[in-house]
Amino acid sequence: MRVCVDIGGTKVAVSLSPASGSPLVGRRTEPTAKTGTNDAVARQILRMIDEACAEQGVDPKSIDCVGVSTAGPFELHGGMVELATPNICGGIAGPARGLPNDWRTAQLEAPLRQRFARVRVENDGVAALEAERRWGALQGLDHCAYVTWSTGVGVGLCVDGRILRGKNGNAGHAGHSFVVDDASGALCGCGNMGDVEALVAGNSMARRFGQPAQDLFAAAAAGETHAREITDALCRVMGRMLYNLIATLDLQRISLGGSVFWHNRDFLLPRLQAQVDGHLPPLTRGVLLVAAGLGDRVGDYAALALLD
């Protein structure tokens, strides 16, 4: 028996995978733990695994491996991954960010390894990239990326058939890059003012514009002028980041997922593609932005891809 864990800034999902190629079962989701001691997320996952096993009549001792797809960045302590995730750890940007803790990191891998012999933790962009290359919209491609536009903005990168990870597994954090000069008072949980995530992430929209992402995009799709101006600006920011990835890495295709994108994909996809098309054609000609082939289950299958 294997366990798939998907950790985001908003929710944690746990599923069981009885065998390779079998459907996921016993899926449970909860809001991501953000109070108490900095092992709260790890303890939440362990409890959810036990609850999923009880529901499915599975002995927790039969679990032989756990795959964890999680929002980063990471810090390594004693060779074990701890989360330095801006949307979880409130100590990074401080009280102004409004998170209910002062954690600089959240323990993750070490508590899981105390119970399970095999644990693999990867950035959620990397894990989703593996899943999209195996089962989704990036099959057969050696120069590609997966981008999530959700509570935060994350990226997984593949060049020459090799997935990029970097020195601490943090390659692909383009959501913390800068593409505009005007910070607009947008504080990211990482402490940056006006990076991509601070400007366009789902958790920033209500703070910046007084509307949740879904309401804002619904108003724009209905033709409301002010909402359309805002969403056009959001698409310029995200589109510039996508273009920069293509220009830097000479990509063939980018698969997009995450709650903000997925729930508004018909509205967003052509607008993002327009931010790429026509810019330096030798690099962008024929490059496609596509919706994630695994849809809104990409996070679950991302964790599963770490185990197969």
Stockholm file with secondary structure:
# STOCKHOLM 1.0

chainA/1-308         MRVCVDIGGTKVAVSLSPASGSPLVGRRTEPTAKTGTNDAVARQILRMIDEACAEQGVDPKSIDCVGVSTAGPFELHGGMVELATPNICGGIAGPARGLPNDWRTAQLEAPLRQRFARVRVENDGVAALEAERRWGALQGLDHCAYVTWSTGVGVGLCVDGRILRGKNGNAGHAGHSFVVDDASGALCGCGNMGDVEALVAGNSMARRFGQPAQDLFAAAAAGETHAREITDALCRVMGRMLYNLIATLDLQRISLGGSVFWHNRDFLLPRLQAQVDGHLPPLTRGVLLVAAGLGDRVGDYAALALLD
#=GR chainA/1-308 SS CEEEEEECSSEEEEEEECSTTCCCEEEEEEECCCSSSTTHHHHHHHHHHHHHHHHHTCCGGGCCEEEEEECCCEEEETTEEEECCTTTCTTTTCGGGCCSCCCSCEECHHHHHTTCSCEEEEEHHHHHHHHHHHHSTTTTCSSEEEEEESSSEEEEEEETTEECCCTTSCTTCGGGSCCCSCCTTCBCTTSCBSCHHHHHSHHHHHHHHSSCHHHHHHHHHTTCHHHHHHHHHHHHHHHHHHHHHHHHHTCSEEEEESHHHHTTHHHHHHHHHHHHTTSSHHHHTTCEEEECTTGGGHHHHHHHHTTC
#=GC SS_cons         CEEEEEECSSEEEEEEECSTTCCCEEEEEEECCCSSSTTHHHHHHHHHHHHHHHHHTCCGGGCCEEEEEECCCEEEETTEEEECCTTTCTTTTCGGGCCSCCCSCEECHHHHHTTCSCEEEEEHHHHHHHHHHHHSTTTTCSSEEEEEESSSEEEEEEETTEECCCTTSCTTCGGGSCCCSCCTTCBCTTSCBSCHHHHHSHHHHHHHHSSCHHHHHHHHHTTCHHHHHHHHHHHHHHHHHHHHHHHHHTCSEEEEESHHHHTTHHHHHHHHHHHHTTSSHHHHTTCEEEECTTGGGHHHHHHHHTTC
//
